[in-house]
């Protein structure tokens, strides 16, 4: 899948553009009038405006390429967590801020804290006990639901019989 991205102009394109504008300014400057002087001065100043080629320490083209890679990876496998997508594209995100999340998030915030085996093993029995209690409660509620459904079906049957008797009496 190819993504069309509008890239910033190269330095050659910018230099070519400035030369064209300088020629136009030179031709315009042949007629001396205050408005022409101001116009040529404004044109010269506009020619100096250029798009930045770096954001921070990275070139814009590299940032655009990384974002395109992120989009492609996300489209191929959207079930991946965002930190894994970033690591596939930009390499391991271990120490500083994670790429693509602004300045606030670090890799530890997205991956979750690291727990030692001892902490995990100490929490395991209580988790198993909680799981056992929840399963017992679930079984109890399922049985209660089954008994209520049985009672409801018997009530429905009784109501059907009563309605039949009512119709029978009404016809006589």
Secondary structure, 3 states (H helix, E strand, C coil): CCCCCCCCCCHHHHHHHHHHHHHHHHHHCCCCCHHHHHHHHHHHHHHHCCCCCEECCEEHHHHHHHHHHHHHHHHHCCCCCHHHHHHHHHCCCCCCECCCCCCCCEHHHHHCCCCCHHHHHHHHHHHHHHHHHHHHHHHHHHHHHHHHHHHHHHHHHHHHHHHHHHHHHHHC
